Structure formats: C-alpha cells, structure tokens
Amino acid sequence: MLAVALVLLAWPRVQRERARIAAENLPGYGPLPRFELTAQTGRPFSDADMRGHLYVADFFFTRCPTVCPLLTEKMLRVQRQAREQGLDLSFASFSVDPRHDTPERLTTYARDHRVDTSNWTLLTGPLDAVETTVLEGFRVMMGRDADAGEDDFFSVFHGEHFILVDAGGQLRGYYRVTEGEEGLEALLRDARLLAQAQE
C-alpha cells in the first residue's frame, strides 16, 4: 500500500520530467528579436509583451480574400481547443499590409471574424518595422509585387505557417495548417509539452 502511495505521489513529477525532456527535444529556431509594433487597440506592443507567455503567431492582412480568412478560422480553432484543454496559450497576428491595416481596421476585422482579443493581439506598424519583424525575426516571407499599385491587394503575399514561440522568446515550431489537420494537432501537442515543461 505504501509503495502504491509513493508511486502515485511521484507520478506528477515523472510526468513533468517526461514533458521537460520532450520539450527540450523540440526544434529550436533561435530567439525572436526585439520589435515594437502597434496593437489593434492602438497601444504599443513589443516582444517584451510576449515574454513569459507561450504564443502562436501568424501573418495576414485584412483585405485578403483568399487564405487569410482560413488562417483566422484555424487560429480560432486553436484558441478554442487550447481553452478546452486548459492550455494557457496566447496569439498574435501580424498584418503584412500595414500601410492599409490601421488599428481601426484591425479592430473591425477582429469584430467581423469574431476574434476573442482577450488573449489574441492583431498587430500593425511602420512597414519597415513589420518587414524586419516578419522577415528577419520570424523568418517568414512577405512582400508585394513591385509593379503592383497600392490598391492591388492581390499582389500582397506572405507565409501561411503558424509559429510557436515559447515563454523565453524562442521560435520552437513552424506548422502548415491549411492542408488537413496534422499541422494543428502537432501545434497543440507541442504547445502542451512546452506548457507542462514550464510548470
């Protein structure tokens, strides 16, 4: 009886150690560099706001008629499933069309797509700051066809991965989420491992 009790008492520690080892074995893609942008509320938002939190990041723009609504819908699913699993996960969506996407337009987009902004921030800022953050920080492509006019939103392009950032600001995973369920499942699995390892 005593042996069973000792095993039961030790089991949570064993589980945490397993999660820590599994989390350490996740890929590491380096630190997210410093950035300073603007949230949909109009307040400043920087990499410091992400530190200490497990985050999922993605890239979109409000005029996008193709993949962006799908990415937002997938992020909504991750947000909902994380809540159902008791997983403390935050979200950040970076606009790759910041000249058009003002905080007001981001707020409208969030409302129209039923985004719960209690733990999900939509971000914009000066184009050079956004490009540095997306291209050099997250190492994700973004841009616009050079010959296109400012109103030609079909010329805007960007990466479609979700990126997992750990509480220390390290990039830990890139997930293709537009094809099938495997990417979302892998993202949630890895986020759970990182969360358990932090406990």
MODELLER restraints for C-alpha pairs under 7 A, 6 or more apart:
rsr = mdl.restraints
at = mdl.atoms
rsr.add(forms.Gaussian(group=physical.xy_distance, feature=features.Distance(at['CA:16:A'], at['CA:196:A']), mean=6.16, stdev=0.5))
rsr.add(forms.Gaussian(group=physical.xy_distance, feature=features.Distance(at['CA:16:A'], at['CA:197:A']), mean=6.00, stdev=0.5))
rsr.add(forms.Gaussian(group=physical.xy_distance, feature=features.Distance(at['CA:19:A'], at['CA:193:A']), mean=5.30, stdev=0.5))
rsr.add(forms.Gaussian(group=physical.xy_distance, feature=features.Distance(at['CA:19:A'], at['CA:196:A']), mean=5.88, stdev=0.5))
rsr.add(forms.Gaussian(group=physical.xy_distance, feature=features.Distance(at['CA:19:A'], at['CA:197:A']), mean=5.28, stdev=0.5))
rsr.add(forms.Gaussian(group=physical.xy_distance, feature=features.Distance(at['CA:20:A'], at['CA:197:A']), mean=4.35, stdev=0.5))
rsr.add(forms.Gaussian(group=physical.xy_distance, feature=features.Distance(at['CA:22:A'], at['CA:193:A']), mean=6.75, stdev=0.5))
rsr.add(forms.Gaussian(group=physical.xy_distance, feature=features.Distance(at['CA:23:A'], at['CA:193:A']), mean=5.49, stdev=0.5))
rsr.add(forms.Gaussian(group=physical.xy_distance, feature=features.Distance(at['CA:23:A'], at['CA:194:A']), mean=5.39, stdev=0.5))
rsr.add(forms.Gaussian(group=physical.xy_distance, feature=features.Distance(at['CA:23:A'], at['CA:197:A']), mean=6.60, stdev=0.5))
rsr.add(forms.Gaussian(group=physical.xy_distance, feature=features.Distance(at['CA:26:A'], at['CA:172:A']), mean=6.63, stdev=0.5))
rsr.add(forms.Gaussian(group=physical.xy_distance, feature=features.Distance(at['CA:27:A'], at['CA:172:A']), mean=5.62, stdev=0.5))
rsr.add(forms.Gaussian(group=physical.xy_distance, feature=features.Distance(at['CA:27:A'], at['CA:173:A']), mean=6.60, stdev=0.5))
rsr.add(forms.Gaussian(group=physical.xy_distance, feature=features.Distance(at['CA:28:A'], at['CA:170:A']), mean=6.88, stdev=0.5))
rsr.add(forms.Gaussian(group=physical.xy_distance, feature=features.Distance(at['CA:28:A'], at['CA:171:A']), mean=6.06, stdev=0.5))
rsr.add(forms.Gaussian(group=physical.xy_distance, feature=features.Distance(at['CA:28:A'], at['CA:172:A']), mean=4.93, stdev=0.5))
rsr.add(forms.Gaussian(group=physical.xy_distance, feature=features.Distance(at['CA:29:A'], at['CA:170:A']), mean=6.97, stdev=0.5))
rsr.add(forms.Gaussian(group=physical.xy_distance, feature=features.Distance(at['CA:29:A'], at['CA:171:A']), mean=5.13, stdev=0.5))
rsr.add(forms.Gaussian(group=physical.xy_distance, feature=features.Distance(at['CA:29:A'], at['CA:172:A']), mean=6.04, stdev=0.5))
rsr.add(forms.Gaussian(group=physical.xy_distance, feature=features.Distance(at['CA:30:A'], at['CA:170:A']), mean=5.55, stdev=0.5))
rsr.add(forms.Gaussian(group=physical.xy_distance, feature=features.Distance(at['CA:30:A'], at['CA:171:A']), mean=5.76, stdev=0.5))
rsr.add(forms.Gaussian(group=physical.xy_distance, feature=features.Distance(at['CA:31:A'], at['CA:169:A']), mean=5.66, stdev=0.5))
rsr.add(forms.Gaussian(group=physical.xy_distance, feature=features.Distance(at['CA:31:A'], at['CA:170:A']), mean=4.25, stdev=0.5))
rsr.add(forms.Gaussian(group=physical.xy_distance, feature=features.Distance(at['CA:31:A'], at['CA:171:A']), mean=5.96, stdev=0.5))
rsr.add(forms.Gaussian(group=physical.xy_distance, feature=features.Distance(at['CA:32:A'], at['CA:137:A']), mean=5.41, stdev=0.5))
rsr.add(forms.Gaussian(group=physical.xy_distance, feature=features.Distance(at['CA:32:A'], at['CA:138:A']), mean=6.64, stdev=0.5))
rsr.add(forms.Gaussian(group=physical.xy_distance, feature=features.Distance(at['CA:32:A'], at['CA:169:A']), mean=5.58, stdev=0.5))
rsr.add(forms.Gaussian(group=physical.xy_distance, feature=features.Distance(at['CA:32:A'], at['CA:170:A']), mean=5.85, stdev=0.5))
rsr.add(forms.Gaussian(group=physical.xy_distance, feature=features.Distance(at['CA:32:A'], at['CA:171:A']), mean=6.40, stdev=0.5))
rsr.add(forms.Gaussian(group=physical.xy_distance, feature=features.Distance(at['CA:33:A'], at['CA:137:A']), mean=5.49, stdev=0.5))
rsr.add(forms.Gaussian(group=physical.xy_distance, feature=features.Distance(at['CA:34:A'], at['CA:47:A']), mean=5.54, stdev=0.5))
rsr.add(forms.Gaussian(group=physical.xy_distance, feature=features.Distance(at['CA:35:A'], at['CA:46:A']), mean=5.32, stdev=0.5))
rsr.add(forms.Gaussian(group=physical.xy_distance, feature=features.Distance(at['CA:35:A'], at['CA:47:A']), mean=5.55, stdev=0.5))
rsr.add(forms.Gaussian(group=physical.xy_distance, feature=features.Distance(at['CA:35:A'], at['CA:133:A']), mean=6.26, stdev=0.5))
rsr.add(forms.Gaussian(group=physical.xy_distance, feature=features.Distance(at['CA:36:A'], at['CA:44:A']), mean=6.91, stdev=0.5))
rsr.add(forms.Gaussian(group=physical.xy_distance, feature=features.Distance(at['CA:36:A'], at['CA:45:A']), mean=5.93, stdev=0.5))
rsr.add(forms.Gaussian(group=physical.xy_distance, feature=features.Distance(at['CA:36:A'], at['CA:46:A']), mean=4.35, stdev=0.5))
rsr.add(forms.Gaussian(group=physical.xy_distance, feature=features.Distance(at['CA:36:A'], at['CA:47:A']), mean=6.96, stdev=0.5))
rsr.add(forms.Gaussian(group=physical.xy_distance, feature=features.Distance(at['CA:37:A'], at['CA:44:A']), mean=5.91, stdev=0.5))
rsr.add(forms.Gaussian(group=physical.xy_distance, feature=features.Distance(at['CA:37:A'], at['CA:45:A']), mean=5.29, stdev=0.5))
rsr.add(forms.Gaussian(group=physical.xy_distance, feature=features.Distance(at['CA:37:A'], at['CA:46:A']), mean=5.95, stdev=0.5))
rsr.add(forms.Gaussian(group=physical.xy_distance, feature=features.Distance(at['CA:37:A'], at['CA:123:A']), mean=6.50, stdev=0.5))
rsr.add(forms.Gaussian(group=physical.xy_distance, feature=features.Distance(at['CA:37:A'], at['CA:124:A']), mean=5.95, stdev=0.5))
rsr.add(forms.Gaussian(group=physical.xy_distance, feature=features.Distance(at['CA:37:A'], at['CA:125:A']), mean=4.96, stdev=0.5))
rsr.add(forms.Gaussian(group=physical.xy_distance, feature=features.Distance(at['CA:38:A'], at['CA:44:A']), mean=4.56, stdev=0.5))
rsr.add(forms.Gaussian(group=physical.xy_distance, feature=features.Distance(at['CA:38:A'], at['CA:45:A']), mean=5.29, stdev=0.5))
rsr.add(forms.Gaussian(group=physical.xy_distance, feature=features.Distance(at['CA:38:A'], at['CA:123:A']), mean=5.54, stdev=0.5))
rsr.add(forms.Gaussian(group=physical.xy_distance, feature=features.Distance(at['CA:38:A'], at['CA:124:A']), mean=5.32, stdev=0.5))
rsr.add(forms.Gaussian(group=physical.xy_distance, feature=features.Distance(at['CA:38:A'], at['CA:125:A']), mean=5.51, stdev=0.5))
rsr.add(forms.Gaussian(group=physical.xy_distance, feature=features.Distance(at['CA:39:A'], at['CA:45:A']), mean=5.83, stdev=0.5))
rsr.add(forms.Gaussian(group=physical.xy_distance, feature=features.Distance(at['CA:39:A'], at['CA:103:A']), mean=6.46, stdev=0.5))
rsr.add(forms.Gaussian(group=physical.xy_distance, feature=features.Distance(at['CA:39:A'], at['CA:121:A']), mean=6.22, stdev=0.5))
rsr.add(forms.Gaussian(group=physical.xy_distance, feature=features.Distance(at['CA:39:A'], at['CA:122:A']), mean=5.63, stdev=0.5))
rsr.add(forms.Gaussian(group=physical.xy_distance, feature=features.Distance(at['CA:39:A'], at['CA:123:A']), mean=4.64, stdev=0.5))
rsr.add(forms.Gaussian(group=physical.xy_distance, feature=features.Distance(at['CA:39:A'], at['CA:124:A']), mean=6.49, stdev=0.5))
rsr.add(forms.Gaussian(group=physical.xy_distance, feature=features.Distance(at['CA:40:A'], at['CA:103:A']), mean=4.17, stdev=0.5))
rsr.add(forms.Gaussian(group=physical.xy_distance, feature=features.Distance(at['CA:40:A'], at['CA:104:A']), mean=6.57, stdev=0.5))
rsr.add(forms.Gaussian(group=physical.xy_distance, feature=features.Distance(at['CA:40:A'], at['CA:106:A']), mean=5.34, stdev=0.5))
rsr.add(forms.Gaussian(group=physical.xy_distance, feature=features.Distance(at['CA:40:A'], at['CA:107:A']), mean=5.42, stdev=0.5))
rsr.add(forms.Gaussian(group=physical.xy_distance, feature=features.Distance(at['CA:40:A'], at['CA:121:A']), mean=6.90, stdev=0.5))
rsr.add(forms.Gaussian(group=physical.xy_distance, feature=features.Distance(at['CA:40:A'], at['CA:122:A']), mean=5.45, stdev=0.5))
rsr.add(forms.Gaussian(group=physical.xy_distance, feature=features.Distance(at['CA:40:A'], at['CA:123:A']), mean=6.15, stdev=0.5))
rsr.add(forms.Gaussian(group=physical.xy_distance, feature=features.Distance(at['CA:41:A'], at['CA:103:A']), mean=6.22, stdev=0.5))
rsr.add(forms.Gaussian(group=physical.xy_distance, feature=features.Distance(at['CA:42:A'], at['CA:103:A']), mean=5.63, stdev=0.5))
rsr.add(forms.Gaussian(group=physical.xy_distance, feature=features.Distance(at['CA:51:A'], at['CA:167:A']), mean=5.43, stdev=0.5))
rsr.add(forms.Gaussian(group=physical.xy_distance, feature=features.Distance(at['CA:51:A'], at['CA:168:A']), mean=5.84, stdev=0.5))
rsr.add(forms.Gaussian(group=physical.xy_distance, feature=features.Distance(at['CA:51:A'], at['CA:169:A']), mean=5.76, stdev=0.5))
rsr.add(forms.Gaussian(group=physical.xy_distance, feature=features.Distance(at['CA:52:A'], at['CA:167:A']), mean=4.27, stdev=0.5))
rsr.add(forms.Gaussian(group=physical.xy_distance, feature=features.Distance(at['CA:52:A'], at['CA:168:A']), mean=6.15, stdev=0.5))
rsr.add(forms.Gaussian(group=physical.xy_distance, feature=features.Distance(at['CA:53:A'], at['CA:90:A']), mean=6.85, stdev=0.5))
rsr.add(forms.Gaussian(group=physical.xy_distance, feature=features.Distance(at['CA:53:A'], at['CA:166:A']), mean=6.82, stdev=0.5))
rsr.add(forms.Gaussian(group=physical.xy_distance, feature=features.Distance(at['CA:53:A'], at['CA:167:A']), mean=4.48, stdev=0.5))
rsr.add(forms.Gaussian(group=physical.xy_distance, feature=features.Distance(at['CA:54:A'], at['CA:89:A']), mean=5.33, stdev=0.5))
rsr.add(forms.Gaussian(group=physical.xy_distance, feature=features.Distance(at['CA:54:A'], at['CA:90:A']), mean=6.12, stdev=0.5))
rsr.add(forms.Gaussian(group=physical.xy_distance, feature=features.Distance(at['CA:54:A'], at['CA:165:A']), mean=5.97, stdev=0.5))
rsr.add(forms.Gaussian(group=physical.xy_distance, feature=features.Distance(at['CA:54:A'], at['CA:166:A']), mean=4.78, stdev=0.5))
rsr.add(forms.Gaussian(group=physical.xy_distance, feature=features.Distance(at['CA:54:A'], at['CA:167:A']), mean=4.85, stdev=0.5))
rsr.add(forms.Gaussian(group=physical.xy_distance, feature=features.Distance(at['CA:55:A'], at['CA:89:A']), mean=5.78, stdev=0.5))
rsr.add(forms.Gaussian(group=physical.xy_distance, feature=features.Distance(at['CA:55:A'], at['CA:90:A']), mean=4.68, stdev=0.5))
rsr.add(forms.Gaussian(group=physical.xy_distance, feature=features.Distance(at['CA:55:A'], at['CA:91:A']), mean=5.32, stdev=0.5))
rsr.add(forms.Gaussian(group=physical.xy_distance, feature=features.Distance(at['CA:55:A'], at['CA:164:A']), mean=5.85, stdev=0.5))
rsr.add(forms.Gaussian(group=physical.xy_distance, feature=features.Distance(at['CA:55:A'], at['CA:165:A']), mean=5.05, stdev=0.5))
rsr.add(forms.Gaussian(group=physical.xy_distance, feature=features.Distance(at['CA:55:A'], at['CA:166:A']), mean=6.45, stdev=0.5))
rsr.add(forms.Gaussian(group=physical.xy_distance, feature=features.Distance(at['CA:56:A'], at['CA:90:A']), mean=6.34, stdev=0.5))
rsr.add(forms.Gaussian(group=physical.xy_distance, feature=features.Distance(at['CA:56:A'], at['CA:91:A']), mean=4.83, stdev=0.5))
rsr.add(forms.Gaussian(group=physical.xy_distance, feature=features.Distance(at['CA:56:A'], at['CA:92:A']), mean=6.33, stdev=0.5))
rsr.add(forms.Gaussian(group=physical.xy_distance, feature=features.Distance(at['CA:56:A'], at['CA:162:A']), mean=6.45, stdev=0.5))
rsr.add(forms.Gaussian(group=physical.xy_distance, feature=features.Distance(at['CA:56:A'], at['CA:163:A']), mean=5.49, stdev=0.5))
rsr.add(forms.Gaussian(group=physical.xy_distance, feature=features.Distance(at['CA:56:A'], at['CA:164:A']), mean=4.70, stdev=0.5))
rsr.add(forms.Gaussian(group=physical.xy_distance, feature=features.Distance(at['CA:56:A'], at['CA:165:A']), mean=6.21, stdev=0.5))
rsr.add(forms.Gaussian(group=physical.xy_distance, feature=features.Distance(at['CA:57:A'], at['CA:91:A']), mean=5.84, stdev=0.5))
rsr.add(forms.Gaussian(group=physical.xy_distance, feature=features.Distance(at['CA:57:A'], at['CA:92:A']), mean=4.75, stdev=0.5))
rsr.add(forms.Gaussian(group=physical.xy_distance, feature=features.Distance(at['CA:57:A'], at['CA:93:A']), mean=5.66, stdev=0.5))
rsr.add(forms.Gaussian(group=physical.xy_distance, feature=features.Distance(at['CA:57:A'], at['CA:162:A']), mean=5.70, stdev=0.5))
rsr.add(forms.Gaussian(group=physical.xy_distance, feature=features.Distance(at['CA:57:A'], at['CA:163:A']), mean=5.10, stdev=0.5))
rsr.add(forms.Gaussian(group=physical.xy_distance, feature=features.Distance(at['CA:57:A'], at['CA:164:A']), mean=6.57, stdev=0.5))
rsr.add(forms.Gaussian(group=physical.xy_distance, feature=features.Distance(at['CA:58:A'], at['CA:92:A']), mean=6.55, stdev=0.5))
rsr.add(forms.Gaussian(group=physical.xy_distance, feature=features.Distance(at['CA:58:A'], at['CA:93:A']), mean=4.88, stdev=0.5))
rsr.add(forms.Gaussian(group=physical.xy_distance, feature=features.Distance(at['CA:58:A'], at['CA:94:A']), mean=6.26, stdev=0.5))
rsr.add(forms.Gaussian(group=physical.xy_distance, feature=features.Distance(at['CA:58:A'], at['CA:161:A']), mean=6.57, stdev=0.5))
rsr.add(forms.Gaussian(group=physical.xy_distance, feature=features.Distance(at['CA:58:A'], at['CA:162:A']), mean=5.01, stdev=0.5))
rsr.add(forms.Gaussian(group=physical.xy_distance, feature=features.Distance(at['CA:58:A'], at['CA:163:A']), mean=6.49, stdev=0.5))
rsr.add(forms.Gaussian(group=physical.xy_distance, feature=features.Distance(at['CA:59:A'], at['CA:93:A']), mean=5.47, stdev=0.5))
rsr.add(forms.Gaussian(group=physical.xy_distance, feature=features.Distance(at['CA:59:A'], at['CA:94:A']), mean=4.80, stdev=0.5))
rsr.add(forms.Gaussian(group=physical.xy_distance, feature=features.Distance(at['CA:59:A'], at['CA:95:A']), mean=5.89, stdev=0.5))
rsr.add(forms.Gaussian(group=physical.xy_distance, feature=features.Distance(at['CA:59:A'], at['CA:96:A']), mean=6.54, stdev=0.5))
rsr.add(forms.Gaussian(group=physical.xy_distance, feature=features.Distance(at['CA:59:A'], at['CA:158:A']), mean=6.92, stdev=0.5))
rsr.add(forms.Gaussian(group=physical.xy_distance, feature=features.Distance(at['CA:59:A'], at['CA:159:A']), mean=6.83, stdev=0.5))
rsr.add(forms.Gaussian(group=physical.xy_distance, feature=features.Distance(at['CA:59:A'], at['CA:160:A']), mean=6.84, stdev=0.5))
rsr.add(forms.Gaussian(group=physical.xy_distance, feature=features.Distance(at['CA:60:A'], at['CA:68:A']), mean=5.38, stdev=0.5))
rsr.add(forms.Gaussian(group=physical.xy_distance, feature=features.Distance(at['CA:60:A'], at['CA:93:A']), mean=6.80, stdev=0.5))
rsr.add(forms.Gaussian(group=physical.xy_distance, feature=features.Distance(at['CA:60:A'], at['CA:94:A']), mean=6.27, stdev=0.5))
rsr.add(forms.Gaussian(group=physical.xy_distance, feature=features.Distance(at['CA:60:A'], at['CA:95:A']), mean=5.09, stdev=0.5))
rsr.add(forms.Gaussian(group=physical.xy_distance, feature=features.Distance(at['CA:60:A'], at['CA:96:A']), mean=5.98, stdev=0.5))
rsr.add(forms.Gaussian(group=physical.xy_distance, feature=features.Distance(at['CA:61:A'], at['CA:68:A']), mean=6.79, stdev=0.5))
rsr.add(forms.Gaussian(group=physical.xy_distance, feature=features.Distance(at['CA:61:A'], at['CA:95:A']), mean=4.88, stdev=0.5))
rsr.add(forms.Gaussian(group=physical.xy_distance, feature=features.Distance(at['CA:61:A'], at['CA:96:A']), mean=5.75, stdev=0.5))
rsr.add(forms.Gaussian(group=physical.xy_distance, feature=features.Distance(at['CA:61:A'], at['CA:97:A']), mean=5.59, stdev=0.5))
rsr.add(forms.Gaussian(group=physical.xy_distance, feature=features.Distance(at['CA:62:A'], at['CA:101:A']), mean=6.65, stdev=0.5))
rsr.add(forms.Gaussian(group=physical.xy_distance, feature=features.Distance(at['CA:62:A'], at['CA:109:A']), mean=6.35, stdev=0.5))
rsr.add(forms.Gaussian(group=physical.xy_distance, feature=features.Distance(at['CA:63:A'], at['CA:153:A']), mean=6.67, stdev=0.5))
rsr.add(forms.Gaussian(group=physical.xy_distance, feature=features.Distance(at['CA:64:A'], at['CA:153:A']), mean=6.93, stdev=0.5))
rsr.add(forms.Gaussian(group=physical.xy_distance, feature=features.Distance(at['CA:82:A'], at['CA:89:A']), mean=6.69, stdev=0.5))
rsr.add(forms.Gaussian(group=physical.xy_distance, feature=features.Distance(at['CA:87:A'], at['CA:192:A']), mean=6.78, stdev=0.5))
rsr.add(forms.Gaussian(group=physical.xy_distance, feature=features.Distance(at['CA:90:A'], at['CA:119:A']), mean=5.08, stdev=0.5))
rsr.add(forms.Gaussian(group=physical.xy_distance, feature=features.Distance(at['CA:90:A'], at['CA:120:A']), mean=5.94, stdev=0.5))
rsr.add(forms.Gaussian(group=physical.xy_distance, feature=features.Distance(at['CA:91:A'], at['CA:119:A']), mean=6.19, stdev=0.5))
rsr.add(forms.Gaussian(group=physical.xy_distance, feature=features.Distance(at['CA:91:A'], at['CA:120:A']), mean=4.39, stdev=0.5))
rsr.add(forms.Gaussian(group=physical.xy_distance, feature=features.Distance(at['CA:91:A'], at['CA:121:A']), mean=6.23, stdev=0.5))
rsr.add(forms.Gaussian(group=physical.xy_distance, feature=features.Distance(at['CA:92:A'], at['CA:120:A']), mean=5.59, stdev=0.5))
rsr.add(forms.Gaussian(group=physical.xy_distance, feature=features.Distance(at['CA:92:A'], at['CA:121:A']), mean=4.79, stdev=0.5))
rsr.add(forms.Gaussian(group=physical.xy_distance, feature=features.Distance(at['CA:92:A'], at['CA:122:A']), mean=5.80, stdev=0.5))
rsr.add(forms.Gaussian(group=physical.xy_distance, feature=features.Distance(at['CA:93:A'], at['CA:121:A']), mean=6.33, stdev=0.5))
rsr.add(forms.Gaussian(group=physical.xy_distance, feature=features.Distance(at['CA:93:A'], at['CA:122:A']), mean=4.78, stdev=0.5))
rsr.add(forms.Gaussian(group=physical.xy_distance, feature=features.Distance(at['CA:93:A'], at['CA:123:A']), mean=6.04, stdev=0.5))
rsr.add(forms.Gaussian(group=physical.xy_distance, feature=features.Distance(at['CA:94:A'], at['CA:122:A']), mean=6.07, stdev=0.5))
rsr.add(forms.Gaussian(group=physical.xy_distance, feature=features.Distance(at['CA:94:A'], at['CA:123:A']), mean=4.81, stdev=0.5))
rsr.add(forms.Gaussian(group=physical.xy_distance, feature=features.Distance(at['CA:94:A'], at['CA:124:A']), mean=6.33, stdev=0.5))
rsr.add(forms.Gaussian(group=physical.xy_distance, feature=features.Distance(at['CA:95:A'], at['CA:101:A']), mean=6.83, stdev=0.5))
rsr.add(forms.Gaussian(group=physical.xy_distance, feature=features.Distance(at['CA:95:A'], at['CA:123:A']), mean=5.98, stdev=0.5))
rsr.add(forms.Gaussian(group=physical.xy_distance, feature=features.Distance(at['CA:95:A'], at['CA:124:A']), mean=5.50, stdev=0.5))
rsr.add(forms.Gaussian(group=physical.xy_distance, feature=features.Distance(at['CA:96:A'], at['CA:142:A']), mean=6.51, stdev=0.5))
rsr.add(forms.Gaussian(group=physical.xy_distance, feature=features.Distance(at['CA:98:A'], at['CA:124:A']), mean=5.28, stdev=0.5))
rsr.add(forms.Gaussian(group=physical.xy_distance, feature=features.Distance(at['CA:98:A'], at['CA:125:A']), mean=5.89, stdev=0.5))
rsr.add(forms.Gaussian(group=physical.xy_distance, feature=features.Distance(at['CA:98:A'], at['CA:126:A']), mean=6.63, stdev=0.5))
rsr.add(forms.Gaussian(group=physical.xy_distance, feature=features.Distance(at['CA:98:A'], at['CA:127:A']), mean=5.92, stdev=0.5))
rsr.add(forms.Gaussian(group=physical.xy_distance, feature=features.Distance(at['CA:99:A'], at['CA:127:A']), mean=6.73, stdev=0.5))
rsr.add(forms.Gaussian(group=physical.xy_distance, feature=features.Distance(at['CA:101:A'], at['CA:124:A']), mean=6.59, stdev=0.5))
rsr.add(forms.Gaussian(group=physical.xy_distance, feature=features.Distance(at['CA:102:A'], at['CA:124:A']), mean=6.74, stdev=0.5))
rsr.add(forms.Gaussian(group=physical.xy_distance, feature=features.Distance(at['CA:103:A'], at['CA:124:A']), mean=6.98, stdev=0.5))
rsr.add(forms.Gaussian(group=physical.xy_distance, feature=features.Distance(at['CA:106:A'], at['CA:122:A']), mean=6.41, stdev=0.5))
rsr.add(forms.Gaussian(group=physical.xy_distance, feature=features.Distance(at['CA:134:A'], at['CA:140:A']), mean=5.67, stdev=0.5))
rsr.add(forms.Gaussian(group=physical.xy_distance, feature=features.Distance(at['CA:135:A'], at['CA:141:A']), mean=5.74, stdev=0.5))
rsr.add(forms.Gaussian(group=physical.xy_distance, feature=features.Distance(at['CA:135:A'], at['CA:142:A']), mean=6.91, stdev=0.5))
rsr.add(forms.Gaussian(group=physical.xy_distance, feature=features.Distance(at['CA:140:A'], at['CA:159:A']), mean=5.62, stdev=0.5))
rsr.add(forms.Gaussian(group=physical.xy_distance, feature=features.Distance(at['CA:141:A'], at['CA:158:A']), mean=5.29, stdev=0.5))
rsr.add(forms.Gaussian(group=physical.xy_distance, feature=features.Distance(at['CA:141:A'], at['CA:159:A']), mean=5.27, stdev=0.5))
rsr.add(forms.Gaussian(group=physical.xy_distance, feature=features.Distance(at['CA:142:A'], at['CA:157:A']), mean=5.46, stdev=0.5))
rsr.add(forms.Gaussian(group=physical.xy_distance, feature=features.Distance(at['CA:142:A'], at['CA:158:A']), mean=4.00, stdev=0.5))
rsr.add(forms.Gaussian(group=physical.xy_distance, feature=features.Distance(at['CA:142:A'], at['CA:159:A']), mean=6.46, stdev=0.5))
rsr.add(forms.Gaussian(group=physical.xy_distance, feature=features.Distance(at['CA:143:A'], at['CA:156:A']), mean=5.85, stdev=0.5))
rsr.add(forms.Gaussian(group=physical.xy_distance, feature=features.Distance(at['CA:143:A'], at['CA:157:A']), mean=5.48, stdev=0.5))
rsr.add(forms.Gaussian(group=physical.xy_distance, feature=features.Distance(at['CA:143:A'], at['CA:158:A']), mean=6.51, stdev=0.5))
rsr.add(forms.Gaussian(group=physical.xy_distance, feature=features.Distance(at['CA:144:A'], at['CA:155:A']), mean=5.30, stdev=0.5))
rsr.add(forms.Gaussian(group=physical.xy_distance, feature=features.Distance(at['CA:144:A'], at['CA:156:A']), mean=4.35, stdev=0.5))
rsr.add(forms.Gaussian(group=physical.xy_distance, feature=features.Distance(at['CA:144:A'], at['CA:157:A']), mean=6.03, stdev=0.5))
rsr.add(forms.Gaussian(group=physical.xy_distance, feature=features.Distance(at['CA:145:A'], at['CA:155:A']), mean=5.23, stdev=0.5))
rsr.add(forms.Gaussian(group=physical.xy_distance, feature=features.Distance(at['CA:145:A'], at['CA:156:A']), mean=6.74, stdev=0.5))
rsr.add(forms.Gaussian(group=physical.xy_distance, feature=features.Distance(at['CA:148:A'], at['CA:155:A']), mean=6.25, stdev=0.5))
rsr.add(forms.Gaussian(group=physical.xy_distance, feature=features.Distance(at['CA:160:A'], at['CA:176:A']), mean=6.94, stdev=0.5))
rsr.add(forms.Gaussian(group=physical.xy_distance, feature=features.Distance(at['CA:161:A'], at['CA:174:A']), mean=5.95, stdev=0.5))
rsr.add(forms.Gaussian(group=physical.xy_distance, feature=features.Distance(at['CA:161:A'], at['CA:175:A']), mean=5.21, stdev=0.5))
rsr.add(forms.Gaussian(group=physical.xy_distance, feature=features.Distance(at['CA:161:A'], at['CA:176:A']), mean=4.91, stdev=0.5))
rsr.add(forms.Gaussian(group=physical.xy_distance, feature=features.Distance(at['CA:161:A'], at['CA:177:A']), mean=6.52, stdev=0.5))
rsr.add(forms.Gaussian(group=physical.xy_distance, feature=features.Distance(at['CA:162:A'], at['CA:174:A']), mean=5.81, stdev=0.5))
rsr.add(forms.Gaussian(group=physical.xy_distance, feature=features.Distance(at['CA:162:A'], at['CA:175:A']), mean=5.12, stdev=0.5))
rsr.add(forms.Gaussian(group=physical.xy_distance, feature=features.Distance(at['CA:162:A'], at['CA:176:A']), mean=6.67, stdev=0.5))
rsr.add(forms.Gaussian(group=physical.xy_distance, feature=features.Distance(at['CA:163:A'], at['CA:173:A']), mean=5.58, stdev=0.5))
rsr.add(forms.Gaussian(group=physical.xy_distance, feature=features.Distance(at['CA:163:A'], at['CA:174:A']), mean=4.67, stdev=0.5))
rsr.add(forms.Gaussian(group=physical.xy_distance, feature=features.Distance(at['CA:163:A'], at['CA:175:A']), mean=6.33, stdev=0.5))
rsr.add(forms.Gaussian(group=physical.xy_distance, feature=features.Distance(at['CA:164:A'], at['CA:171:A']), mean=6.09, stdev=0.5))
rsr.add(forms.Gaussian(group=physical.xy_distance, feature=features.Distance(at['CA:164:A'], at['CA:172:A']), mean=5.46, stdev=0.5))
rsr.add(forms.Gaussian(group=physical.xy_distance, feature=features.Distance(at['CA:164:A'], at['CA:173:A']), mean=5.10, stdev=0.5))
rsr.add(forms.Gaussian(group=physical.xy_distance, feature=features.Distance(at['CA:164:A'], at['CA:174:A']), mean=6.64, stdev=0.5))
rsr.add(forms.Gaussian(group=physical.xy_distance, feature=features.Distance(at['CA:165:A'], at['CA:171:A']), mean=4.61, stdev=0.5))
rsr.add(forms.Gaussian(group=physical.xy_distance, feature=features.Distance(at['CA:165:A'], at['CA:172:A']), mean=5.66, stdev=0.5))
rsr.add(forms.Gaussian(group=physical.xy_distance, feature=features.Distance(at['CA:166:A'], at['CA:172:A']), mean=6.58, stdev=0.5))
rsr.add(forms.Gaussian(group=physical.xy_distance, feature=features.Distance(at['CA:175:A'], at['CA:183:A']), mean=5.16, stdev=0.5))
rsr.add(forms.Gaussian(group=physical.xy_distance, feature=features.Distance(at['CA:175:A'], at['CA:187:A']), mean=6.53, stdev=0.5))
rsr.add(forms.Gaussian(group=physical.xy_distance, feature=features.Distance(at['CA:176:A'], at['CA:183:A']), mean=5.23, stdev=0.5))
rsr.add(forms.Gaussian(group=physical.xy_distance, feature=features.Distance(at['CA:177:A'], at['CA:183:A']), mean=4.84, stdev=0.5))
rsr.add(forms.Gaussian(group=physical.xy_distance, feature=features.Distance(at['CA:177:A'], at['CA:184:A']), mean=5.87, stdev=0.5))
